[in-house]
Amino acid sequence: MRYVVTGASTGMGAQFVSEVRREGVEVVALDVADPTVEVDGFVRVDLADPAAIAAAASAISSLDALVNCAGIPGGGAAPDETVFAVNFLGLRALTDVLVPKIADGGAVLSIGSMAGHRWKDRADAYRRLLADGSFEAGLAWLRTTDEIQDRPVYATSKEAVWAYTSVLATKLYARGIRVNSVGPGLVDTRLRAAFEGTMSDAVRARMNDIVGAPIVASEITAVMRFVLSDAASRLNAQNLVVDGGYLAGAEFAEWTL
Ligand SMILES: NC(=O)c1ccc[n+]([C@@H]2O[C@H](COP(=O)([O-])OP(=O)(O)OC[C@H]3O[C@@H](n4cnc5c(N)ncnc54)[C@H](O)[C@@H]3O)[C@@H](O)[C@H]2O)c1
């Protein structure tokens, strides 16, 4: 079994790689940074660079699963176009070029975010985004699409991952390739501070009340391994939120039962 894992160098990707290698999976890591855990192969790639993605993909001959973990936060640490490129356009470009090399019966699994859960509110916009698979068209969409101009680019990038996951799954039924995403809540990785910085005090307090102890990487990777396992063979075209109940708590806590 061979997995290609992006964002494998730190955080949830690194945790996932360590766990599946212990189960005997061969891992080829794709990342802009050096791996901090053992891998079986490493290809350096900047997912904001379409030419680098094409070069990296040409180094990979076959795989059973593509696991897209790479991502960066919004909030101004990187330009909006870079956030959108790394989190969605690069993920899509790599996936599109590797899908033909995935064995029938294989899988694509991406880390989205709970921030993507309302993508269908803007379904028409995402339909237009998905209709043209090029980087240039994606960046033009980001600059010109009215529905997303007032929204944080990180949420837009993750909504796009949800939309792409749903639609890509429908194209791969015939090959038995399952396509899913896992959407974490706030997770205690090096990105946690950046995400917390984009939350109001009230949201942070509510999250603490609902979720309790911070979610740790292994609590997300456990779900990722389940999604890729035979036990989940009928789980397809899904975006699974793993947020400790936060979204429901924020939406429904005032309802009476
Ligand atoms: N930590 C959270 O609270 C949280 C919540 C929801 C979703 N996520 C998502 O989880 C995923 C993993 O993040 P994490 O929290 O483990 O943080 P992390 O920073 O440890 O992991 C991100 C990985 O992506 C790699 N990466 C960054 N830019 C890249 C680029 N241009 N090209 C290639 N690789 C690049 C990094 O080197 C790193 O290995 C991301 O997609 C993130 O958006 C994180």
PDBQT file of the ligand as one rigid body, heavy atoms in Angstrom, charges set to zero:
ROOT
HETATM    1  N1  LIG A 301      -4.698  23.275  13.328  1.00  0.00    +0.000 N 
HETATM    2  C1  LIG A 301      -5.985  23.589  13.171  1.00  0.00    +0.000 C 
HETATM    3  O1  LIG A 301      -6.655  24.111  14.079  1.00  0.00    +0.000 OA
HETATM    4  C2  LIG A 301      -6.678  23.248  11.885  1.00  0.00    +0.000 A 
HETATM    5  C3  LIG A 301      -8.086  23.288  11.848  1.00  0.00    +0.000 A 
HETATM    6  C4  LIG A 301      -8.743  22.955  10.680  1.00  0.00    +0.000 A 
HETATM    7  C5  LIG A 301      -8.023  22.590   9.555  1.00  0.00    +0.000 A 
HETATM    8  N2  LIG A 301      -6.662  22.589   9.609  1.00  0.00    +0.000 N 
HETATM    9  C6  LIG A 301      -5.950  22.164   8.394  1.00  0.00    +0.000 C 
HETATM   10  O2  LIG A 301      -5.171  21.046   8.714  1.00  0.00    +0.000 OA
HETATM   11  C7  LIG A 301      -4.104  20.929   7.763  1.00  0.00    +0.000 C 
HETATM   12  C8  LIG A 301      -2.801  20.630   8.504  1.00  0.00    +0.000 C 
HETATM   13  O3  LIG A 301      -2.469  21.726   9.316  1.00  0.00    +0.000 OA
HETATM   14  P1  LIG A 301      -1.764  21.572  10.741  1.00  0.00    +0.000 P 
HETATM   15  O4  LIG A 301      -2.658  22.216  11.720  1.00  0.00    +0.000 OA
HETATM   16  O5  LIG A 301      -1.336  20.166  10.931  1.00  0.00    +0.000 OA
HETATM   17  O6  LIG A 301      -0.519  22.573  10.588  1.00  0.00    +0.000 OA
HETATM   18  P2  LIG A 301       0.987  22.406  10.073  1.00  0.00    +0.000 P 
HETATM   19  O7  LIG A 301       1.452  23.781   9.735  1.00  0.00    +0.000 OA
HETATM   20  O8  LIG A 301       1.785  21.651  11.062  1.00  0.00    +0.000 OA
HETATM   21  O9  LIG A 301       0.848  21.532   8.753  1.00  0.00    +0.000 OA
HETATM   22  C9  LIG A 301       0.761  22.084   7.471  1.00  0.00    +0.000 C 
HETATM   23  C10 LIG A 301       1.724  21.388   6.545  1.00  0.00    +0.000 C 
HETATM   24  O10 LIG A 301       1.568  21.955   5.239  1.00  0.00    +0.000 OA
HETATM   25  C11 LIG A 301       2.872  22.260   4.724  1.00  0.00    +0.000 C 
HETATM   26  N3  LIG A 301       2.795  23.371   3.790  1.00  0.00    +0.000 N 
HETATM   27  C12 LIG A 301       2.545  24.678   4.097  1.00  0.00    +0.000 A 
HETATM   28  N4  LIG A 301       2.628  25.426   2.983  1.00  0.00    +0.000 NA
HETATM   29  C13 LIG A 301       2.917  24.592   1.963  1.00  0.00    +0.000 A 
HETATM   30  C14 LIG A 301       3.134  24.775   0.574  1.00  0.00    +0.000 A 
HETATM   31  N5  LIG A 301       3.102  25.998   0.012  1.00  0.00    +0.000 N 
HETATM   32  N6  LIG A 301       3.406  23.689  -0.188  1.00  0.00    +0.000 NA
HETATM   33  C15 LIG A 301       3.491  22.459   0.381  1.00  0.00    +0.000 A 
HETATM   34  N7  LIG A 301       3.297  22.220   1.680  1.00  0.00    +0.000 NA
HETATM   35  C16 LIG A 301       3.014  23.278   2.467  1.00  0.00    +0.000 A 
HETATM   36  C17 LIG A 301       3.698  22.591   5.957  1.00  0.00    +0.000 C 
HETATM   37  O11 LIG A 301       5.087  22.528   5.713  1.00  0.00    +0.000 OA
HETATM   38  C18 LIG A 301       3.191  21.558   6.933  1.00  0.00    +0.000 C 
HETATM   39  O12 LIG A 301       3.881  20.332   6.786  1.00  0.00    +0.000 OA
HETATM   40  C19 LIG A 301      -4.118  22.242   6.977  1.00  0.00    +0.000 C 
HETATM   41  O13 LIG A 301      -4.760  22.016   5.745  1.00  0.00    +0.000 OA
HETATM   42  C20 LIG A 301      -4.961  23.165   7.836  1.00  0.00    +0.000 C 
HETATM   43  O14 LIG A 301      -5.606  24.167   7.086  1.00  0.00    +0.000 OA
HETATM   44  C21 LIG A 301      -5.977  22.898  10.738  1.00  0.00    +0.000 A 
ENDROOT
TORSDOF 0
